[in-house]
Amino acid sequence: MILLLYGGDEAAIRRRLRELKEQADGGTGMLVNNLAEIEGRDARPDEVIAPAMAPPFLAPLRLVVVENVLARYEPRGGVRGSRAPAGWADFAGMLEGVPPTSLIVFVGRPFLAEQQRRQVTDANPLVQLLKKVPGAKVEHYPELRGEERVRYIREEAAVRGIRFRAGPPPREALLPGEEPPPESDPVVLLANLLGGNTLLIGNELDKLALWSMGREATVLDVMRVCAGEREPDHFRMVDALMDGDLGTALEMLRLRLVRGEAQQAVLGGVLERYRTLGALAGLLEDGAPEEEIDRLLGNVARFPRLKKAAMERARRHGTAGVREAFAILVEADRAFKRNEVDEDLALEVAFAGLARLAPVRGPMVAGRRGQRGSGG
């Protein structure tokens, strides 16, 4: 009657949901009449119960999928702590009368909070409450870590026909400005680059399969295909914002939202880019040495054109401009959390404000760090 489906392995959660939908359909083709999908960020318990009260129509199962409600109560740390699921205390009693042919699935996918990727855990107070409901089942898919992640990448790569060859790349194979990664095993490099995001791992392996075209993939292939290019649409979108190209940025934003990306995740990704921009602007204003700038830029520093573009954007904005950008993004985040405006509109307003910051603000004070003690 109740299934809790949560954790950090989003690919596994998606697979399980597909299985449940096939089970509910039972080959009848009637899933559309027997599936209710509820956005749980503001949903009340009675709104979850209501669609489960009817028996399935010409199918074996009625499926009610509740998204995001578990994430609402996940402990976040800091002063906020966790929220008490007081409104759900009587949920078990409300299930009386729900037919056994209805299945309510509470889905807890990975989510973004305080610009960090988080996952629903066993410590979640709503998870603890719902576990006690008679007949409730729990399926926890935690984020893959360590050797488990490496094994998962090898298995998924084998499904796609990817073969790997370990070993450092020969120096003569490197392009000008390229530096080999510290890893000599391409699978370990992928694991370190992509973390436990199984959806991202699948996407990058698809790209690597097309790139290698049946030959053995090396760390050089992984470095060129995956490092710094994992989310090309995201980078192009924020680059457009930082260059004042609002039309392109909005077009790419709409494409990302159509593909199902959450507005809060988009906002968090944009904030991280502006955080790096602010740090780079600070280094440039202080006249930091180039090796310090390269450390901050990471993979971008390997490509002169990308490095030059990043530095030009930092100079145009300056630390003052980045502070203004943070104010715009914080205001958008506040509007999201208080439901003051439509989320899509809040993002578009924030994008317009960010694009207005892009024009040149005047010459940057150069070499301040190097001028200390020089009297000028």
MOCORGI-V296346 format. One record per residue. PHI is phi in whole degrees, -180 to 180 (* if undefined). PSI is psi in whole degrees, 0 to 359 (999 if undefined). NEAR is the number of other C-alpha atoms within 10 Angstrom. Layout:
phi=PHI psi=PSI near=NEAR
phi=PHI psi=PSI near=NEAR
//
This chain:
phi=* psi=320 near=19
phi=-128 psi=134 near=19
phi=-130 psi=129 near=18
phi=-100 psi=119 near=20
phi=-125 psi=106 near=24
phi=-155 psi=170 near=27
phi=137 psi=190 near=23
phi=-98 psi=352 near=24
phi=-93 psi=86 near=20
phi=-68 psi=329 near=22
phi=-63 psi=318 near=17
phi=-66 psi=321 near=19
phi=-63 psi=317 near=22
phi=-64 psi=318 near=15
phi=-61 psi=316 near=10
phi=-65 psi=321 near=14
phi=-63 psi=320 near=16
phi=-61 psi=319 near=12
phi=-62 psi=318 near=12
phi=-66 psi=323 near=17
phi=-68 psi=322 near=18
phi=-66 psi=322 near=15
phi=-65 psi=319 near=16
phi=-67 psi=324 near=24
phi=-74 psi=319 near=24
phi=61 psi=26 near=15
phi=78 psi=10 near=11
phi=-88 psi=340 near=11
phi=76 psi=15 near=12
phi=-107 psi=19 near=16
phi=-59 psi=321 near=23
phi=-59 psi=333 near=10
phi=-90 psi=354 near=14
phi=-129 psi=17 near=23
phi=-123 psi=127 near=21
phi=-121 psi=123 near=16
phi=-112 psi=122 near=14
phi=-117 psi=129 near=18
phi=-80 psi=114 near=12
phi=-89 psi=0 near=20
phi=-60 psi=328 near=14
phi=-125 psi=9 near=12
phi=-75 psi=142 near=14
phi=-95 psi=157 near=13
phi=-55 psi=321 near=17
phi=-66 psi=332 near=12
phi=-72 psi=336 near=12
phi=-80 psi=320 near=22
phi=-69 psi=320 near=19
phi=-53 psi=308 near=13
phi=-70 psi=347 near=20
phi=-87 psi=351 near=25
phi=-74 psi=334 near=17
phi=-85 psi=145 near=15
phi=-70 psi=158 near=17
phi=-66 psi=151 near=21
phi=-102 psi=107 near=14
phi=55 psi=34 near=15
phi=-151 psi=162 near=19
phi=-75 psi=342 near=19
phi=-152 psi=141 near=24
phi=-101 psi=128 near=29
phi=-114 psi=126 near=26
phi=-117 psi=114 near=23
phi=-106 psi=121 near=21
phi=-112 psi=112 near=21
phi=-97 psi=147 near=19
phi=73 psi=350 near=20
phi=-69 psi=325 near=20
phi=-65 psi=321 near=25
phi=-62 psi=331 near=26
phi=-58 psi=329 near=19
phi=-108 psi=8 near=20
phi=-72 psi=130 near=23
phi=-57 psi=132 near=19
phi=-105 psi=350 near=15
phi=82 psi=177 near=8
phi=71 psi=202 near=7
phi=-73 psi=337 near=6
phi=-70 psi=319 near=8
phi=65 psi=209 near=11
phi=-110 psi=153 near=16
phi=-90 psi=142 near=14
phi=-83 psi=130 near=15
phi=-81 psi=57 near=16
phi=-59 psi=322 near=10
phi=-67 psi=346 near=9
phi=-102 psi=5 near=15
phi=-61 psi=327 near=14
phi=-98 psi=15 near=11
phi=-62 psi=320 near=17
phi=-59 psi=318 near=15
phi=-67 psi=331 near=9
phi=-72 psi=345 near=14
phi=-76 psi=348 near=19
phi=-61 psi=127 near=10
phi=99 psi=347 near=11
phi=-71 psi=126 near=17
phi=-66 psi=151 near=16
phi=-67 psi=349 near=12
phi=-87 psi=7 near=17
phi=-108 psi=139 near=24
phi=-125 psi=122 near=20
phi=-102 psi=120 near=21
phi=-112 psi=117 near=24
phi=-93 psi=115 near=24
phi=-103 psi=127 near=24
phi=-120 psi=88 near=27
phi=-80 psi=166 near=22
phi=-59 psi=146 near=21
phi=-143 psi=167 near=17
phi=-104 psi=130 near=17
phi=-146 psi=133 near=14
phi=51 psi=41 near=9
phi=62 psi=25 near=15
phi=-128 psi=143 near=12
phi=-78 psi=124 near=13
phi=-125 psi=169 near=19
phi=-138 psi=154 near=25
phi=-71 psi=134 near=26
phi=-122 psi=175 near=20
phi=-66 psi=338 near=16
phi=-76 psi=352 near=12
phi=-59 psi=125 near=20
phi=-63 psi=328 near=19
phi=-72 psi=323 near=21
phi=-59 psi=313 near=23
phi=-61 psi=321 near=12
phi=-68 psi=313 near=16
phi=-70 psi=333 near=21
phi=-58 psi=331 near=17
phi=-83 psi=353 near=11
phi=-68 psi=129 near=15
phi=-55 psi=130 near=11
phi=86 psi=357 near=10
phi=-69 psi=141 near=15
phi=-119 psi=151 near=16
phi=-124 psi=131 near=16
phi=-128 psi=109 near=13
phi=-107 psi=124 near=18
phi=-118 psi=86 near=20
phi=-69 psi=162 near=19
phi=-62 psi=139 near=19
phi=-72 psi=138 near=19
phi=-137 psi=157 near=13
phi=53 psi=228 near=12
phi=-65 psi=331 near=11
phi=-63 psi=320 near=13
phi=-67 psi=316 near=23
phi=-61 psi=316 near=19
phi=-63 psi=319 near=16
phi=-61 psi=317 near=18
phi=-64 psi=318 near=20
phi=-62 psi=317 near=18
phi=-67 psi=316 near=13
phi=-67 psi=325 near=16
phi=-66 psi=319 near=21
phi=-63 psi=322 near=13
phi=-60 psi=325 near=10
phi=-90 psi=4 near=16
phi=78 psi=18 near=16
phi=-85 psi=130 near=21
phi=-113 psi=139 near=15
phi=-109 psi=149 near=19
phi=-127 psi=118 near=14
phi=-80 psi=162 near=15
phi=125 psi=149 near=13
phi=-69 psi=148 near=16
phi=-73 psi=144 near=16
phi=-65 psi=145 near=9
phi=-58 psi=325 near=10
phi=-71 psi=344 near=7
phi=-85 psi=348 near=9
phi=-79 psi=140 near=12
phi=-79 psi=160 near=10
phi=-56 psi=129 near=10
phi=89 psi=350 near=9
phi=-83 psi=143 near=17
phi=-125 psi=135 near=15
phi=-68 psi=148 near=14
phi=-73 psi=163 near=17
phi=-69 psi=335 near=9
phi=-79 psi=141 near=15
phi=-104 psi=348 near=17
phi=-100 psi=120 near=17
phi=-62 psi=331 near=22
phi=-70 psi=318 near=24
phi=-65 psi=321 near=19
phi=-62 psi=315 near=22
phi=-60 psi=317 near=22
phi=-62 psi=320 near=22
phi=-72 psi=326 near=14
phi=-74 psi=319 near=16
phi=-100 psi=348 near=17
phi=64 psi=209 near=17
phi=-96 psi=14 near=22
phi=-77 psi=97 near=18
phi=-69 psi=331 near=21
phi=-66 psi=318 near=14
phi=-66 psi=321 near=16
phi=-59 psi=314 near=24
phi=-61 psi=318 near=16
phi=-64 psi=316 near=13
phi=-70 psi=325 near=21
phi=-68 psi=324 near=24
phi=-60 psi=315 near=15
phi=-64 psi=319 near=15
phi=-66 psi=324 near=21
phi=-64 psi=318 near=18
phi=-67 psi=322 near=11
phi=-68 psi=315 near=15
phi=-80 psi=333 near=18
phi=50 psi=47 near=11
phi=93 psi=339 near=13
phi=-81 psi=168 near=13
phi=-69 psi=135 near=14
phi=-91 psi=136 near=20
phi=-115 psi=176 near=21
phi=-63 psi=331 near=25
phi=-67 psi=320 near=23
phi=-62 psi=314 near=17
phi=-62 psi=316 near=23
phi=-61 psi=319 near=20
phi=-78 psi=326 near=13
phi=-88 psi=322 near=17
phi=-106 psi=324 near=21
phi=-73 psi=120 near=20
phi=79 psi=357 near=14
phi=-128 psi=24 near=15
phi=-71 psi=328 near=17
phi=-128 psi=70 near=14
phi=-60 psi=323 near=9
phi=-63 psi=320 near=15
phi=-64 psi=314 near=19
phi=-65 psi=318 near=16
phi=-66 psi=322 near=14
phi=-64 psi=312 near=22
phi=-72 psi=325 near=25
phi=-59 psi=318 near=19
phi=-62 psi=318 near=19
phi=-59 psi=312 near=24
phi=-69 psi=340 near=27
phi=-96 psi=2 near=22
phi=80 psi=12 near=20
phi=-91 psi=79 near=19
phi=-65 psi=322 near=22
phi=-59 psi=312 near=14
phi=-64 psi=317 near=15
phi=-61 psi=316 near=24
phi=-67 psi=322 near=18
phi=-62 psi=316 near=11
phi=-72 psi=327 near=18
phi=-61 psi=314 near=22
phi=-64 psi=323 near=14
phi=-63 psi=319 near=12
phi=-67 psi=320 near=17
phi=-69 psi=322 near=13
phi=-63 psi=325 near=10
phi=-74 psi=356 near=8
phi=101 psi=7 near=9
phi=-74 psi=138 near=13
phi=-71 psi=143 near=15
phi=-59 psi=321 near=18
phi=-65 psi=324 near=19
phi=-68 psi=320 near=16
phi=-61 psi=314 near=16
phi=-61 psi=318 near=19
phi=-63 psi=320 near=18
phi=-65 psi=320 near=18
phi=-64 psi=318 near=20
phi=-61 psi=320 near=19
phi=-63 psi=321 near=13
phi=-65 psi=319 near=15
phi=-72 psi=333 near=20
phi=-63 psi=315 near=16
phi=-65 psi=320 near=16
phi=-59 psi=318 near=25
phi=-65 psi=319 near=23
phi=-64 psi=319 near=18
phi=-67 psi=318 near=25
phi=-60 psi=320 near=27
phi=-63 psi=319 near=18
phi=-64 psi=318 near=21
phi=-67 psi=319 near=24
phi=-65 psi=329 near=19
phi=-88 psi=1 near=17
phi=66 psi=39 near=17
phi=-64 psi=151 near=17
phi=-66 psi=157 near=13
phi=-63 psi=325 near=12
phi=-65 psi=329 near=10
phi=-70 psi=321 near=11
phi=-65 psi=318 near=19
phi=-64 psi=322 near=15
phi=-62 psi=320 near=11
phi=-66 psi=317 near=16
phi=-75 psi=338 near=19
phi=63 psi=232 near=12
phi=-60 psi=329 near=18
phi=-60 psi=327 near=19
phi=-65 psi=343 near=21
phi=-76 psi=345 near=16
phi=-118 psi=108 near=13
phi=-54 psi=320 near=13
phi=-66 psi=317 near=10
phi=-68 psi=321 near=14
phi=-63 psi=316 near=17
phi=-62 psi=318 near=13
phi=-64 psi=319 near=14
phi=-64 psi=319 near=20
phi=-69 psi=322 near=16
phi=-64 psi=319 near=15
phi=-65 psi=320 near=19
phi=-65 psi=321 near=27
phi=-67 psi=321 near=25
phi=-63 psi=319 near=21
phi=-82 psi=314 near=25
phi=67 psi=169 near=25
phi=-64 psi=328 near=21
phi=-64 psi=317 near=12
phi=-65 psi=322 near=20
phi=-68 psi=324 near=23
phi=-61 psi=320 near=15
phi=-63 psi=320 near=15
phi=-62 psi=317 near=25
phi=-61 psi=319 near=16
phi=-61 psi=319 near=15
phi=-64 psi=316 near=18
phi=-70 psi=322 near=24
phi=-64 psi=320 near=15
phi=-64 psi=320 near=13
phi=-64 psi=318 near=23
phi=-63 psi=319 near=21
phi=-63 psi=318 near=12
phi=-63 psi=322 near=16
phi=-58 psi=306 near=18
phi=-68 psi=334 near=11
phi=-97 psi=2 near=8
phi=53 psi=40 near=12
phi=-78 psi=327 near=11
phi=-139 psi=165 near=13
phi=-58 psi=136 near=10
phi=-63 psi=320 near=18
phi=-62 psi=318 near=15
phi=-65 psi=319 near=11
phi=-61 psi=320 near=21
phi=-66 psi=316 near=23
phi=-64 psi=320 near=17
phi=-64 psi=318 near=14
phi=-63 psi=318 near=20
phi=-62 psi=319 near=27
phi=-62 psi=319 near=19
phi=-66 psi=320 near=19
phi=-66 psi=319 near=26
phi=-63 psi=328 near=20
phi=-69 psi=341 near=15
phi=-81 psi=350 near=19
phi=-71 psi=325 near=20
phi=-57 psi=156 near=13
phi=-60 psi=134 near=14
phi=-100 psi=8 near=13
phi=110 psi=167 near=10
phi=-65 psi=138 near=9
phi=-79 psi=146 near=17
phi=-70 psi=111 near=12
phi=-96 psi=145 near=14
phi=66 psi=30 near=15
phi=-62 psi=322 near=15
phi=-65 psi=320 near=14
phi=-75 psi=343 near=12
phi=-91 psi=357 near=12
phi=-60 psi=130 near=10
phi=84 psi=359 near=7
phi=-97 psi=356 near=6
phi=81 psi=3 near=5
phi=-139 psi=999 near=6
//
